[in-house]
Amino acid sequence: MQQKTISLLAVTALAVITMASCTNSGETKKETKMEDTAMTDKMDKMEGGDMKKEDGVMVGGAMMVASKDIVDNAAGSADHTTLVAAVKAAGLVETLKSAGPFTVFAPTNEAFGKLPAGTVDKLLKPEMKAALTGILTYHVVAGALKSTDLKDGQKLKTVQGEELTIGYKDGKWSVTDAKGGMANITIADVISSNGVTYVIDAVLMPKK
């Protein structure tokens, strides 16, 4: 009788140990699974949230994004190297990197190439800084104007002081300068942190 009691106790003890072992194993697996899930969630957040690629508008082979200012966005465009060089020569970098906001009509390299031969090289010379500044500020309007804010025939006063005229025909926007020269808007609503840029295919010229 005593031997049977000892055997029963041994079996009971073994069962308890086995159950405890299974419980600990289950808890360990549960904890590991929770850790794996947390790591997966963190990776998903990094890939789909915190590190999500910023949307924008493609200009000159680069993505123009709202987190960058007008100058930094323009500097990334392969189509605006002449404009960026002109802005630097005129000493307008800090101005166009300021809070603004500004609306900028940005001529492409091809647009500058339409000017008479030697014009760009001449304007980039130090002694032509005042004339260059006048031309560049004629492409800038105070305020951030999106295409939804523009109207056919609308007059816009530029930072230079003279006006530009907005045109709209057959679904296309254009800008006419004080001398009657017209530039087509080829890319609209390029949003930067301090304003809006419109890519144009000609250089606008003020009267003065």
PESUL-V782836 format. One record per pair of residues at least 24 apart in sequence whose C-alpha atoms are under 10 Angstrom apart, sorted by the first residue. I is the first residue (numbers start at 1). GAP is how many residues later the second one is. D is the distance in Angstrom with one decimal. If there is no record, write none. Layout:
I & GAP & D
I & GAP & D
This chain:
56 & 133 & 9.9
56 & 134 & 7.6
56 & 135 & 7.6
56 & 136 & 9.2
57 & 130 & 8.8
57 & 131 & 9.1
57 & 132 & 8.3
57 & 133 & 6.0
57 & 134 & 7.9
58 & 129 & 9.2
58 & 132 & 8.6
59 & 128 & 8.0
59 & 131 & 8.5
59 & 140 & 8.4
60 & 48 & 9.0
63 & 127 & 9.7
64 & 126 & 6.8
64 & 127 & 7.3
64 & 128 & 7.3
64 & 133 & 9.8
65 & 125 & 8.0
65 & 126 & 6.6
65 & 127 & 6.1
65 & 128 & 8.1
66 & 124 & 8.3
66 & 125 & 5.4
66 & 126 & 4.2
66 & 127 & 5.0
66 & 128 & 8.4
66 & 129 & 8.9
66 & 130 & 9.4
67 & 124 & 8.9
67 & 125 & 6.4
67 & 126 & 5.4
67 & 127 & 9.1
68 & 29 & 9.3
68 & 123 & 8.9
68 & 124 & 5.6
68 & 125 & 5.5
68 & 126 & 8.2
69 & 27 & 7.9
69 & 28 & 5.9
69 & 29 & 8.2
69 & 30 & 8.7
69 & 31 & 9.9
69 & 32 & 9.9
69 & 122 & 8.8
69 & 123 & 5.1
69 & 124 & 4.8
69 & 125 & 5.5
69 & 126 & 7.6
69 & 127 & 9.5
70 & 26 & 6.6
70 & 27 & 6.5
70 & 28 & 9.2
70 & 30 & 9.9
70 & 31 & 9.6
70 & 32 & 8.6
70 & 33 & 9.3
70 & 34 & 8.3
70 & 120 & 9.1
70 & 121 & 8.2
70 & 122 & 5.5
70 & 123 & 7.2
70 & 124 & 6.5
70 & 125 & 6.8
70 & 126 & 7.6
70 & 127 & 7.3
71 & 24 & 9.5
71 & 25 & 6.3
71 & 26 & 6.0
71 & 27 & 9.7
71 & 121 & 9.0
71 & 123 & 9.6
72 & 24 & 9.6
72 & 25 & 8.0
72 & 120 & 9.0
73 & 117 & 9.2
73 & 118 & 9.3
73 & 119 & 7.3
73 & 120 & 9.6
73 & 124 & 9.6
74 & 32 & 8.6
74 & 118 & 9.8
74 & 123 & 9.1
77 & 31 & 9.4
78 & 30 & 9.0
78 & 31 & 8.6
79 & 27 & 9.9
79 & 28 & 8.8
79 & 29 & 5.4
79 & 30 & 5.5
79 & 31 & 7.7
79 & 32 & 9.6
79 & 120 & 9.6
80 & 26 & 7.8
80 & 27 & 7.2
80 & 28 & 5.1
80 & 29 & 5.5
80 & 30 & 8.9
80 & 31 & 9.6
80 & 32 & 9.6
80 & 119 & 9.3
81 & 27 & 8.1
81 & 28 & 6.7
82 & 25 & 8.8
82 & 26 & 7.6
82 & 27 & 5.6
82 & 28 & 9.2
82 & 29 & 9.6
82 & 30 & 7.4
82 & 31 & 9.4
82 & 38 & 8.4
82 & 42 & 9.8
83 & 24 & 6.9
83 & 25 & 7.1
83 & 26 & 7.2
83 & 28 & 9.8
83 & 29 & 8.2
83 & 37 & 10.0
83 & 53 & 8.7
84 & 25 & 9.9
85 & 39 & 8.1
86 & 34 & 8.6
86 & 35 & 9.8
86 & 37 & 8.1
86 & 38 & 6.4
86 & 39 & 9.8
86 & 43 & 9.3
86 & 46 & 7.4
86 & 47 & 8.6
86 & 49 & 9.9
86 & 50 & 8.0
87 & 37 & 9.5
87 & 45 & 8.6
87 & 46 & 8.0
87 & 49 & 7.3
87 & 50 & 9.6
88 & 36 & 9.3
89 & 34 & 8.9
89 & 35 & 6.1
89 & 36 & 7.9
89 & 37 & 7.4
89 & 39 & 9.4
89 & 40 & 7.0
89 & 43 & 8.2
89 & 44 & 8.7
90 & 33 & 9.3
90 & 34 & 8.0
90 & 35 & 9.6
90 & 36 & 8.4
90 & 38 & 8.8
90 & 39 & 5.4
90 & 40 & 7.5
90 & 41 & 8.9
90 & 42 & 6.2
90 & 43 & 5.3
90 & 44 & 9.1
90 & 45 & 9.8
90 & 46 & 8.2
90 & 47 & 9.8
91 & 38 & 8.4
91 & 41 & 9.9
91 & 42 & 8.1
92 & 41 & 7.8
92 & 44 & 8.8
92 & 45 & 8.8
96 & 44 & 9.3
96 & 98 & 8.2
96 & 99 & 9.3
97 & 96 & 9.2
97 & 97 & 7.4
97 & 98 & 9.8
98 & 95 & 9.7
98 & 96 & 7.2
98 & 97 & 10.0
99 & 94 & 8.1
99 & 95 & 5.4
99 & 96 & 8.4
100 & 41 & 9.9
100 & 42 & 7.3
100 & 43 & 7.0
100 & 44 & 8.3
100 & 93 & 9.3
100 & 94 & 5.6
100 & 95 & 6.9
101 & 40 & 9.0
101 & 41 & 6.5
101 & 42 & 4.9
101 & 43 & 5.5
101 & 44 & 9.2
101 & 91 & 9.3
101 & 92 & 8.3
101 & 93 & 4.7
101 & 94 & 4.7
101 & 95 & 8.0
102 & 38 & 6.6
102 & 39 & 5.8
102 & 40 & 4.8
102 & 41 & 4.8
102 & 42 & 5.2
102 & 43 & 8.0
102 & 57 & 9.4
102 & 90 & 9.5
102 & 91 & 9.9
102 & 92 & 6.5
102 & 93 & 4.7
102 & 94 & 6.4
102 & 95 & 8.2
103 & 36 & 8.3
103 & 37 & 5.7
103 & 38 & 5.0
103 & 39 & 6.2
103 & 40 & 6.0
103 & 41 & 5.1
103 & 42 & 6.0
103 & 43 & 8.4
103 & 55 & 9.3
103 & 86 & 9.5
103 & 87 & 9.8
103 & 88 & 9.6
103 & 89 & 9.9
103 & 91 & 8.9
103 & 92 & 5.7
103 & 93 & 4.8
103 & 94 & 5.7
103 & 95 & 7.7
104 & 32 & 9.4
104 & 33 & 8.9
104 & 34 & 9.2
104 & 35 & 5.8
104 & 36 & 4.6
104 & 37 & 6.5
104 & 38 & 8.8
104 & 39 & 9.6
104 & 40 & 8.8
104 & 41 & 9.2
104 & 54 & 9.6
104 & 86 & 9.6
104 & 91 & 7.8
104 & 92 & 6.3
104 & 93 & 4.7
104 & 94 & 6.2
104 & 95 & 8.4
104 & 96 & 9.8
105 & 31 & 9.3
105 & 32 & 9.8
105 & 33 & 8.9
105 & 34 & 5.2
105 & 35 & 6.5
105 & 36 & 8.5
105 & 70 & 8.7
105 & 78 & 9.4
105 & 80 & 8.3
105 & 83 & 9.4
105 & 91 & 8.7
105 & 92 & 5.9
105 & 93 & 4.8
105 & 94 & 6.0
105 & 95 & 6.3
105 & 96 & 9.7
105 & 97 & 9.7
105 & 98 & 9.0
105 & 99 & 8.8
106 & 30 & 9.1
106 & 33 & 7.1
106 & 34 & 8.8
106 & 79 & 9.2
106 & 81 & 9.7
106 & 91 & 6.7
106 & 92 & 5.9
106 & 93 & 4.8
106 & 94 & 5.7
106 & 95 & 8.4
106 & 96 & 8.8
106 & 97 & 8.3
106 & 98 & 9.6
107 & 29 & 9.8
107 & 32 & 8.8
107 & 76 & 8.7
107 & 77 & 9.8
107 & 78 & 9.4
107 & 79 & 9.9
107 & 91 & 8.6
107 & 92 & 6.0
107 & 93 & 4.9
107 & 94 & 5.7
107 & 95 & 5.8
107 & 96 & 5.7
107 & 97 & 8.3
108 & 78 & 9.9
108 & 91 & 7.0
108 & 92 & 6.6
108 & 93 & 6.1
108 & 94 & 7.5
108 & 95 & 8.4
109 & 92 & 8.7
109 & 93 & 9.3
109 & 94 & 9.8
110 & 90 & 9.8
110 & 91 & 7.1
110 & 92 & 7.9
110 & 93 & 9.6
111 & 72 & 8.9
111 & 89 & 7.6
111 & 90 & 4.9
111 & 91 & 4.3
111 & 92 & 5.9
111 & 93 & 9.6
112 & 89 & 8.5
112 & 90 & 6.8
112 & 91 & 6.2
112 & 92 & 9.9
113 & 89 & 8.9
113 & 90 & 9.3
114 & 87 & 9.2
114 & 88 & 7.3
114 & 89 & 8.2
115 & 87 & 8.6
115 & 88 & 7.8
131 & 77 & 8.8
133 & 27 & 8.4
134 & 25 & 8.9
134 & 26 & 5.9
134 & 27 & 9.1
134 & 28 & 10.0
134 & 71 & 9.0
134 & 72 & 7.8
134 & 74 & 8.1
135 & 25 & 7.7
135 & 68 & 8.6
135 & 69 & 7.4
135 & 70 & 6.2
135 & 71 & 6.6
135 & 72 & 9.7
135 & 73 & 9.0
136 & 24 & 8.1
136 & 67 & 9.2
136 & 68 & 8.7
136 & 69 & 9.0
136 & 70 & 9.7
137 & 24 & 8.5
137 & 25 & 9.7
137 & 69 & 9.7
138 & 24 & 7.1
138 & 25 & 8.0
138 & 26 & 8.2
138 & 39 & 8.9
138 & 40 & 9.8
138 & 65 & 9.9
138 & 66 & 7.3
138 & 67 & 7.3
138 & 68 & 6.6
139 & 24 & 9.7
139 & 25 & 8.5
139 & 38 & 9.4
139 & 59 & 9.9
139 & 64 & 8.5
139 & 65 & 6.9
139 & 66 & 8.7
139 & 67 & 9.3
140 & 24 & 9.8
140 & 57 & 9.3
141 & 54 & 9.9
141 & 55 & 9.8
142 & 53 & 9.0
143 & 51 & 9.1
143 & 52 & 7.1
143 & 53 & 8.5
144 & 45 & 9.7
144 & 47 & 8.9
144 & 48 & 9.6
144 & 50 & 7.8
144 & 51 & 4.8
144 & 52 & 5.5
144 & 53 & 8.7
145 & 44 & 8.4
145 & 46 & 9.9
145 & 50 & 7.8
145 & 51 & 6.5
145 & 52 & 8.8
145 & 53 & 9.8
146 & 42 & 7.9
146 & 43 & 5.7
146 & 44 & 8.7
146 & 45 & 8.6
146 & 49 & 9.1
146 & 50 & 6.7
146 & 51 & 8.8
146 & 52 & 9.1
147 & 26 & 8.8
147 & 41 & 6.8
147 & 42 & 6.4
147 & 49 & 9.5
147 & 51 & 9.2
148 & 41 & 9.2
158 & 48 & 9.9
160 & 46 & 8.4
160 & 48 & 9.7
161 & 45 & 9.1
161 & 47 & 10.0
162 & 43 & 10.0
162 & 44 & 6.8
162 & 45 & 8.0
162 & 46 & 8.8
163 & 43 & 8.3
163 & 44 & 9.9
164 & 40 & 8.7
164 & 41 & 9.7
164 & 42 & 8.9
173 & 27 & 9.8
174 & 26 & 8.2
174 & 27 & 9.6
175 & 25 & 8.4
175 & 27 & 9.4
175 & 29 & 8.3
176 & 26 & 9.9
176 & 28 & 7.4
176 & 29 & 9.2
177 & 26 & 9.0
177 & 27 & 5.5
177 & 28 & 6.0
177 & 29 & 6.5
177 & 30 & 8.6
178 & 26 & 8.2
178 & 27 & 6.8
178 & 28 & 5.4
178 & 29 & 5.9
178 & 30 & 9.3
179 & 25 & 8.6
179 & 26 & 6.7
179 & 27 & 6.7
179 & 28 & 6.2
179 & 29 & 9.9
180 & 24 & 9.2
180 & 25 & 8.9
180 & 26 & 9.7
180 & 27 & 9.9
181 & 24 & 7.5
181 & 25 & 9.7
